[in-house]
Amino acid sequence: MSPTAHPTILVIGKSGQLARVLQAESAFWPYHVTCIGRDICDLSGPNAAILEALAPYKTACAVINAAAYTQVDKAEDEPDLAMQINGHAPGVIAGFCQRLNIPLIHISTDYVFNGRGRNGSGRTAYRPSDPTAPMNAYGLSKRAGEKAVMAYAGGAVLRASWLFDGYGDNFFTKMIELAKTRSELSIVSDQIGRPVDTTSLAKACFSVVSNHSHSIYHIACNGAETSWAGFAKAIFRAAPPAVLPDIAVTNIAAKDYKTKAVRPAYSVLDNRKFQQDYQTRLPDWRDMIDLAWQQYLTVHPS
Ligand SMILES: NC(=O)c1ccc[n+]([C@@H]2O[C@H](COP(=O)([O-])OP(=O)(O)OC[C@H]3O[C@@H](n4cnc5c(N)ncnc54)[C@H](OP(=O)(O)O)[C@@H]3O)[C@@H](O)[C@H]2O)c1
């Protein structure tokens, strides 16, 4: 069967981490994926231009919005641009989908929360229905996008946290690049989350396309909660022999690692609603580190 015999999912985003994995992962699903980059659909542009770019895809069986302004610190300097791309454009996309009755899957983030945990407990994972309270311009813009998408009955929001793989520009690949040139790294140990790999997020997107639900879902891997320092240590522990020199990770406090945007101290996402509704179990993030290493080594053979 030729790939075009499958219904087409339109993915907005092309070179981004998730968009690329959606394209690759589609080989295992009964869908044909068409990705469009900002050269075709610029989400910072006027509504009419976005709608014109989407017009050729009126027969898509679903739209996945994997595009976003993702530079968390830079968003503090460009809040209007972040809001246009993350907050306003998803509403335009939702309007397009609504007129044509096309399900829309939109990706959001743990940064819509204030970092105090469920009920301010500081230590209990957030459920999808918990109140949001973004702490930075990026989080505010992403929350606006969620609201715009959920205003459409065919919209679904998948919140991801600490997204990584061996291909993209993310914490996993950054740690490896740093470890190649340093013998010691100081990493924040008092921000707590639970990572998710791009493959698991892509699979979740296809599951929601296959059995659409007008819901917000939390897509984080299973496994112990961790800090950025804990994540880094796990990455280095899983390194194949002789790939990296010995590296020491020193724990530091977020207050000693200044960033333009404030980040949540605790943003673990409770994934049980997704697992229950889709009768599935997300993998342990530590197992997905092994996959990320395999991916990394295909791109950077030693
Ligand atoms: N990275 C994380 O740690 C993380 C964590 C939680 C949630 N998320 C969310 O997960 C989703 C996917 O993130 P990602 O890491 O895959 O993002 P990414 O690698 O930074 O890629 C961003 C994507 O957005 C597109 N884009 C940026 N500006 C655009 C514009 N003006 N018009 C159209 N497209 C534009 C890019 O388009 P081109 O293809 O043309 O370059 C690219 O495909 C996003 O919604 C993000 O907020 C990410």
The ligand as an SDF file (V2000), in Angstrom:
LIG
                    3D

 48 52  0  0  0  0  0  0  0  0999 V2000
   11.5420   21.2740   24.3790 N   0  0  0  0  0  0  0  0  0  0  0  0
   11.0060   21.0130   25.5590 C   0  0  0  0  0  0  0  0  0  0  0  0
   11.7090   20.7180   26.5600 O   0  0  0  0  0  0  0  0  0  0  0  0
    9.5280   21.0350   25.7410 C   0  0  0  0  0  0  0  0  0  0  0  0
    8.9990   20.7240   26.9700 C   0  0  0  0  0  0  0  0  0  0  0  0
    7.6250   20.7120   27.1150 C   0  0  0  0  0  0  0  0  0  0  0  0
    6.8210   21.0140   26.0420 C   0  0  0  0  0  0  0  0  0  0  0  0
    7.3630   21.3690   24.8570 N   0  0  0  0  0  0  0  0  0  0  0  0
    6.4560   21.6920   23.7380 C   0  0  0  0  0  0  0  0  0  0  0  0
    6.5630   20.6550   22.7840 O   0  0  0  0  0  0  0  0  0  0  0  0
    6.2870   21.1830   21.4870 C   0  0  0  0  0  0  0  0  0  0  0  0
    7.3690   20.7670   20.5270 C   0  0  0  0  0  0  0  0  0  0  0  0
    8.5870   21.3350   20.9930 O   0  0  0  0  0  0  0  0  0  0  0  0
    9.9730   21.0150   20.3040 P   0  0  0  0  0  0  0  0  0  0  0  0
   10.9720   20.8520   21.3900 O   0  0  0  0  0  0  0  0  0  0  0  0
    9.7870   19.9670   19.2750 O   0  0  0  0  0  0  0  0  0  0  0  0
   10.2530   22.4300   19.5980 O   0  0  0  0  0  0  0  0  0  0  0  0
   11.5260   22.8890   18.7800 P   0  0  0  0  0  0  0  0  0  0  0  0
   12.4490   21.7560   18.5290 O   0  0  0  0  0  0  0  0  0  0  0  0
   12.0610   24.1130   19.4330 O   0  0  0  0  0  0  0  0  0  0  0  0
   10.8780   23.2790   17.3850 O   0  0  0  0  0  0  0  0  0  0  0  0
   10.0150   24.3620   17.2880 C   0  0  0  0  0  0  0  0  0  0  0  0
    9.1450   24.1910   16.0770 C   0  0  0  0  0  0  0  0  0  0  0  0
    8.3210   25.3320   16.0130 O   0  0  0  0  0  0  0  0  0  0  0  0
    8.3880   25.8650   14.7230 C   0  0  0  0  0  0  0  0  0  0  0  0
    8.2530   27.3230   14.7480 N   0  0  0  0  0  0  0  0  0  0  0  0
    8.9180   28.2030   15.5360 C   0  0  0  0  0  0  0  0  0  0  0  0
    8.5350   29.4510   15.2210 N   0  0  0  0  0  0  0  0  0  0  0  0
    7.6090   29.3410   14.2390 C   0  0  0  0  0  0  0  0  0  0  0  0
    6.8450   30.2580   13.4950 C   0  0  0  0  0  0  0  0  0  0  0  0
    6.9610   31.5940   13.6500 N   0  0  0  0  0  0  0  0  0  0  0  0
    5.9820   29.7820   12.5740 N   0  0  0  0  0  0  0  0  0  0  0  0
    5.8660   28.4490   12.3580 C   0  0  0  0  0  0  0  0  0  0  0  0
    6.5770   27.5360   13.0120 N   0  0  0  0  0  0  0  0  0  0  0  0
    7.4390   27.9680   13.9460 C   0  0  0  0  0  0  0  0  0  0  0  0
    9.7210   25.4720   14.1580 C   0  0  0  0  0  0  0  0  0  0  0  0
    9.5380   25.5480   12.7900 O   0  0  0  0  0  0  0  0  0  0  0  0
   10.5780   25.1680   11.6580 P   0  0  0  0  0  0  0  0  0  0  0  0
   10.3300   23.7150   11.4470 O   0  0  0  0  0  0  0  0  0  0  0  0
   10.2310   25.9670   10.4600 O   0  0  0  0  0  0  0  0  0  0  0  0
   11.9220   25.5210   12.2350 O   0  0  0  0  0  0  0  0  0  0  0  0
    9.9070   24.0890   14.7610 C   0  0  0  0  0  0  0  0  0  0  0  0
    9.3090   23.0970   13.9770 O   0  0  0  0  0  0  0  0  0  0  0  0
    6.1210   22.6910   21.6630 C   0  0  0  0  0  0  0  0  0  0  0  0
    4.7590   22.9970   21.7490 O   0  0  0  0  0  0  0  0  0  0  0  0
    6.7820   22.9660   22.9950 C   0  0  0  0  0  0  0  0  0  0  0  0
    6.2320   24.1080   23.6040 O   0  0  0  0  0  0  0  0  0  0  0  0
    8.6990   21.3560   24.6590 C   0  0  0  0  0  0  0  0  0  0  0  0
  1  2  1  0
  2  3  2  0
  2  4  1  0
  4  5  1  0
  4 48  2  0
  5  6  2  0
  6  7  1  0
  7  8  2  0
  8  9  1  0
  8 48  1  0
  9 10  1  0
  9 46  1  0
 10 11  1  0
 11 12  1  0
 11 44  1  0
 12 13  1  0
 13 14  1  0
 14 15  2  0
 14 16  1  0
 14 17  1  0
 17 18  1  0
 18 19  2  0
 18 20  1  0
 18 21  1  0
 21 22  1  0
 22 23  1  0
 23 24  1  0
 23 42  1  0
 24 25  1  0
 25 26  1  0
 25 36  1  0
 26 27  1  0
 26 35  1  0
 27 28  2  0
 28 29  1  0
 29 30  1  0
 29 35  2  0
 30 31  1  0
 30 32  2  0
 32 33  1  0
 33 34  2  0
 34 35  1  0
 36 37  1  0
 36 42  1  0
 37 38  1  0
 38 39  2  0
 38 40  1  0
 38 41  1  0
 42 43  1  0
 44 45  1  0
 44 46  1  0
 46 47  1  0
M  CHG  2   8   1  16  -1
M  END
$$$$
